[in-house]
């Protein structure tokens, strides 16, 4: 199989999913959009994985490639009807590409928090219905079209995961490794949101919380990955 991975900053990559894909000998083509790399012909790929990033979906003037990215996601998901997995920003981009919306949250959702799985028949099959996940976002998906399904929710963010045919958007993170939080904390936008939400000395506690739950995250990532593969 051949997967296309779209990245928006080089430190926000598929993480533990890279390990799983390499073990399965999946050919991975990565496009670093923030470095103006071009999206190749979509017909070559069995699936698309779109990662998070410090930019927001509405910042097309600052990041002109966002418009092109959304068009390619729409083509891949709505026209070619191929499997798609979007994480955080990747979920929000999916929402806009299929006719949904994204809005700023009243309070950012940051930390190791609980997610309630509402539908465990497809990508969340065999996942614990009360899932612990890493959250680090200030925007949320809303107003999705009627042909979508909300798969997971949380008190702060109604749409934690959703599907549109073979496309899946996950607002939360499960792909992290032990390097994720220290690397992301170096991104000014992420550091600012972290300190504003959890306080100026929150990083060490946040990192400890992630380290304590890393095995849970990795197990969840493996289940989601295997379910996604079955959909492909």
N, C-alpha and C positions, 0 to 999 in steps of 0.2 A: 504494500500500500504506500501511497504518497500523500503526505500532509503538507498544507501550506500554513505557516505560522506568521501572523502579523504582529509586530512589536512596535511600541511607541516610545520606549526608552530601553537601553540595552540591559539594564539590571532587572527589568521586569519581564522575565522569560517564563517558559512553561515549567520551570523548577523540576519537581519530582516527576512530572509527566514526561520530561525529556528522557529520564531513566527508563520509564516504562516503554516508550516508543523505540528507544535504541535496543532494548531487550527483545522487542518484536521485529527488529530489522525493518522498521518503517522508515522510508526515505523522508527526511524533513527538509523543506526549503523555508528559510527564515527571511522575511523582508523587514528591514529596520526603517519604518516609515519616517521617523524623525530625522533620519540621515538622507532623506529623499531617494531611498531605494524604490524601484518601481515594482508594482504588483504584476507578476507574470500571467500568462494565459491560464484562466481558471479551469479549463477542460482537463488539464494535466492531473488534477487533484481529486482524491477520494474524500477529503475532509479539510475543513478550515478551522484553525484555532486562533482566536484573537485575544490578546492579553490586555492588561490594564495599563494605566499611564497617568502622568500628572496633569495632562490637559483635559478639557471638558468638551463634550460633543458640540457645543455651540461655538467653539473658538475657531471657526473656519477661516476667518480673516488672518489670524495669527498662524494657524497651521492649515494652509490650503489643501494639503493632502487628505485632510479629514473628509472632505466632500467626495473625493475620488474613492476613498476607502469605503464610505457608506454605499456608494454606487456599486462597488464590487461585492460588498456583502449582500446587497439586495439581489444582485444578479445570481450570486452563488446559492442563496437561500430561497428566494421567491421564484426565480426563473429556472435555474438548473435543479433546484430542490435537493441539494446535497447536504450532508451532515455538517453542522457548524457547532462549535463550542466557544462561547464568549465569556470571559471572566472580568468582572468589575467594569472597567470602561468598555470591554468587549461586549458585555451584556447590554450596556446603554446604547452602544452603536447599533447592535442588533435591533433594539427597540425602535430607534429612529429609522432604520433601514426598512422596517416592515410597517411603518405607519404609526408607531407609538410615540410617546414623548418622554422627556427627561427634565426633572426640575431639581432645584437646590433644596436640600433638606433644612428644616428648622434647626436641628442639632445633628452634626456629623455622627456617623456610626463608626466608632474606632475601638478596637480591643478584641479579645477573645470572647465571643458572645454566642448566645444560643440562637439557632435557626430551627424553625418548625417545618418539617417536611410534610406537605399536604397531599402529595401524589407520589407514591413510590412504585409506580408501575413501569417506568421506563429508565431514565438515567439515574434515578435514585432507588432502583430496585435493590433490596437487601441493606439499605442504609438505615441507621438508627433514626427514628422519627424526630428525636430531640438531638439535633446535630450541633456540635461545637465547631465554630469556624472563625477564621481571622477576618475582621472587618476593618476597612480603612477607606471610607468614602464619604463625600459630602453631598453627592447628587444621587437621585433615585429614579427608577423607571416608574411611569404611571400612564394611565389612559391607553392601555394596549388595545389593539384591534380585537374584534370579537372571535376571531379564529385562533386565538392563543389560549394557553392554559397556564394559570399561576401554579407553580409546583412547590414553592416554599415561601415562608413569610417570617417576619419577626415583629416585635412590638414597635420598633422604630421605623421599619421599612416594610411596607406591605408586600412589595414584589421582590423577594429575595432570589427567586429563580422562576423562569417561565420557559415555555416551549412554543414553537410555531413549526408544525410538522417535524422535520428532522433537525431543526435548529434549537439550541438550548442556550439560554443566558443565565449565568450565575453571578449575582452581585457580590457574593462573598468569595473568599479565597480558601482553597485547600491544597494548592500547588506548592506551598512554601517549603523551604529547607531551613537548616539552622543558620544559613547566611542571609535569609530574606529580610528580617527586621532591621539588622544593622545596615544593610545596603539601602533599603528604602528610606531609612531615617536620614540618610545623607541628601535626599531630594528635598529642596527647600519647601515645595508645596506640601509634601507629606509631613515634614518635620513641624511646619507651622500648624497644620490641622491637628497633629498629635498633641502638641503642647497646648493649643487653644482648648482642646476637648478634655484632655486628661491631666493637664498641669505641666509645669516646666521640668519636672524631674520624673516624668512618666515613662521614659524610654526603657529604663532598666527593668521596671516591673512588667512592662509590656513584653520585653524580650523573655523574661522569666516565664510569663504565662504561655508564650508561644512554645518555648522549649519544653515545658511540662506537658503540653498537649500535642507535641509534634508527631508522636506515634499515632495518635487518633487522627490527626490531619492526613497523615500518609496513608493510613488504612482507608479513610474516606475517599482520598484521591484515587487509590487503586480500584475501588469499587466503581466509582464514577467513570474512570477510564475504561474498565472492562465493559460496562454497560454501553458506553459511547461506541466502543468497537463493534458491539453486537448490532447496534443501530446501523452502522456503516455496512 
